[in-house]
Amino acid sequence: MYMSKLVIIDGNAILHRAFHAMPPLTTRSGEPINAVYGLVSMFLRVIQDLKPDSIAVAFDEKEKTFRHKEFEKYQSQRPLRRTNSRHSLEKPEIFLKRWVPIYSKPGFEADDVIGTIATRSFDKLKIKNLKLKIDEVIIITGDRDILQLVDDKTKLYMPIVGLANAKLYDAAAATERMGVPPEEIPDYKALVGDASDNYPGVGGIGPKTAEKLLEKYGSIDNIYAHLQDIEPKTRQKLTDGKKDAKLFHRLATIVKDVPMEIDFPQMEKWKIDSPEVFNLFEKFGFKTLTDRIKKVGKSIDESKQNTLF
């Protein structure tokens, strides 16, 4: 069995970036399509740069997640984005559903779906009828929270400027970016908070203090197990914020066991240059992408043929 590469795309994060990276574009009838055009362009770039064997896309659902139920203020500063997200994704999904399998789960975020797919992709007992054994996962996202999933087999590919440039994060690069190793990111966020998700962390604990505590103790649980060894002022702050720290740690931790069906063999069957796709391109006026699609599709078919031999 050949080794293979699975690419998982964070649909919401990339669509949001695509929408803002592209100039205003509309169909002949005046419908905005800049997000769709940007997402398609990003998708093609990912295929050319990363040469995946399998692909999946994860999206948020419109329903609130378990995090909103545990902490009412979670992401409350951005309700419009959540409320309108599913509607704004209808056209991109028209394209993506013809190319790759799409996954989402009510009550969970796309991050959790990604974490579950990534984790399960290495579980031989839970994957059947897979032609290529997955030995590497690359996650495409603009959300640095997903850096916590990075390890020796999982990397993160993050756009830096618009959609044209991106950086591939391994564990060393993730540690340099966040100040703590990937597996300690939820602990770090529990202490310092996360403005984008609207939770404050432990009062009085800043990034430098959090990094020092985690460097010495390694986790929230171990920090609280050694409170008596911590200097009095910091110890008091941690004591006062213990309940919050535990809650925020749950909010920050990506779920890796979402109850959902995952069809790994289907992820191998992606194809971008089908007649259906070309018809949609014509409908939306994507003339400049048609030749690019044909060229990329031809190179993919040639690459797959070479893999067989």
Secondary structure as the mmCIF struct_conf table of DSSP 4:
data_model
#
loop_
_struct_conf.conf_type_id
_struct_conf.id
_struct_conf.beg_label_comp_id
_struct_conf.beg_label_asym_id
_struct_conf.beg_label_seq_id
_struct_conf.end_label_comp_id
_struct_conf.end_label_asym_id
_struct_conf.end_label_seq_id
STRN STRN1 MET A 3 ASP A 10
HELX_RH_AL_P HELX_RH_AL_P1 GLY A 11 ALA A 21
BEND BEND1 MET A 22 MET A 22
HELX_LH_PP_P HELX_LH_PP_P1 PRO A 23 PRO A 24
STRN STRN2 THR A 26 THR A 26
TURN_TY1_P TURN_TY1_P1 ARG A 28 SER A 29
STRN STRN3 PRO A 32 PRO A 32
HELX_RH_AL_P HELX_RH_AL_P2 ASN A 34 LEU A 50
BEND BEND2 ASP A 53 ASP A 53
STRN STRN4 SER A 54 ALA A 58
BEND BEND3 LYS A 62 GLU A 63
HELX_RH_AL_P HELX_RH_AL_P3 PHE A 66 GLU A 70
TURN_TY1_P TURN_TY1_P2 GLU A 72 GLN A 77
HELX_RH_AL_P HELX_RH_AL_P4 PRO A 79 SER A 88
TURN_TY1_P TURN_TY1_P3 LEU A 89 LEU A 89
HELX_RH_AL_P HELX_RH_AL_P5 GLU A 90 LEU A 96
TURN_TY1_P TURN_TY1_P4 LYS A 97 TRP A 99
BEND BEND4 VAL A 100 VAL A 100
STRN STRN5 ILE A 102 TYR A 103
TURN_TY1_P TURN_TY1_P5 PRO A 106 GLY A 107
BEND BEND5 PHE A 108 PHE A 108
HELX_RH_AL_P HELX_RH_AL_P6 ALA A 110 ARG A 120
TURN_TY1_P TURN_TY1_P6 SER A 121 PHE A 122
HELX_RH_3T_P HELX_RH_3T_P1 LYS A 124 LYS A 126
BEND BEND6 ASN A 129 ASN A 129
BEND BEND7 LYS A 131 LEU A 132
STRN STRN6 LYS A 133 ILE A 140
BEND BEND8 GLY A 142 GLY A 142
HELX_RH_3T_P HELX_RH_3T_P2 ARG A 144 LEU A 149
BEND BEND9 ASP A 151 LYS A 153
STRN STRN7 THR A 154 VAL A 161
TURN_TY1_P TURN_TY1_P7 GLY A 162 ALA A 164
STRN STRN8 ASN A 165 TYR A 169
HELX_RH_AL_P HELX_RH_AL_P7 ALA A 171 MET A 178
BEND BEND10 GLY A 179 VAL A 180
HELX_RH_3T_P HELX_RH_3T_P3 PRO A 182 GLU A 184
HELX_RH_AL_P HELX_RH_AL_P8 ILE A 185 VAL A 192
STRN STRN9 ASP A 194 ASP A 194
TURN_TY1_P TURN_TY1_P8 ALA A 195 ASN A 198
STRN STRN10 TYR A 199 TYR A 199
BEND BEND11 VAL A 202 VAL A 202
TURN_TY1_P TURN_TY1_P9 GLY A 203 GLY A 204
HELX_RH_AL_P HELX_RH_AL_P9 PRO A 207 TYR A 217
BEND BEND12 SER A 219 SER A 219
HELX_RH_AL_P HELX_RH_AL_P10 ILE A 220 ALA A 225
TURN_TY1_P TURN_TY1_P10 HIS A 226 HIS A 226
HELX_RH_3T_P HELX_RH_3T_P4 LEU A 227 ASP A 229
BEND BEND13 ILE A 230 ILE A 230
HELX_RH_AL_P HELX_RH_AL_P11 PRO A 232 ASP A 240
TURN_TY1_P TURN_TY1_P11 GLY A 241 GLY A 241
HELX_RH_AL_P HELX_RH_AL_P12 LYS A 242 ALA A 252
BEND BEND14 THR A 253 THR A 253
HELX_LH_PP_P HELX_LH_PP_P2 ILE A 254 VAL A 255
BEND BEND15 LYS A 256 LYS A 256
HELX_RH_AL_P HELX_RH_AL_P13 PHE A 264 MET A 267
TURN_TY1_P TURN_TY1_P12 GLU A 268 LYS A 269
BEND BEND16 ILE A 272 ILE A 272
HELX_RH_AL_P HELX_RH_AL_P14 PRO A 275 PHE A 284
TURN_TY1_P TURN_TY1_P13 GLY A 285 GLY A 285
HELX_RH_AL_P HELX_RH_AL_P15 LYS A 287 LEU A 308
#
